């Protein structure tokens, strides 16, 4: 299956192990509250297709119920980073803004975050909610590497990437079969409406 390349190369910043879980077909959703630099309106799903840009949050393994095989035990500080390696791309299929904690509990089997992390994000500010995105993840035919730029840093969700990354999409493969992905999507839709 080939993807229709978007008009620009953009990355969505997410914990490295979460990016791995998406490209390995372990999960097919993303939970997001928003970053510090999201602007006045808060977090928005601005792009229908995006590269999965792995971030090196050093305690992510303690906050997840799953870790990739041969996971890195410790990440160097993000400010010492010199290189980016991207192995996945995702398309945004549907988004829900969930304000009911019981619904977040009901979808727990569909993701890998520990409950305390989800609860902390859900009740982070005056509005208790989380954005739940159903995505379709794809594995790039090879790892795409390029130099790290300071413009990728900070607490923001979206970063502009080199345009040559779009060339990898022609041979990207779905992380889950159509049937497996449809099963998860149906389960998620039945809970969130």
RAURPE-V574090 format. One record per helix or strand of 3 or more residues. SS is the DSSP state (H for helix, E for strand). FROM is the first residue (numbers start at 1). TO is the last residue. If there is no record, write none. Layout:
ss=SS from=FROM to=TO
ss=SS from=FROM to=TO
This chain:
ss=E from=10 to=15
ss=H from=16 to=23
ss=E from=29 to=32
ss=E from=49 to=55
ss=H from=60 to=63
ss=H from=78 to=80
ss=E from=83 to=98
ss=H from=101 to=106
ss=H from=108 to=110
ss=H from=115 to=122
ss=E from=130 to=147
ss=H from=150 to=152
ss=E from=158 to=160
ss=H from=163 to=171
ss=H from=178 to=192
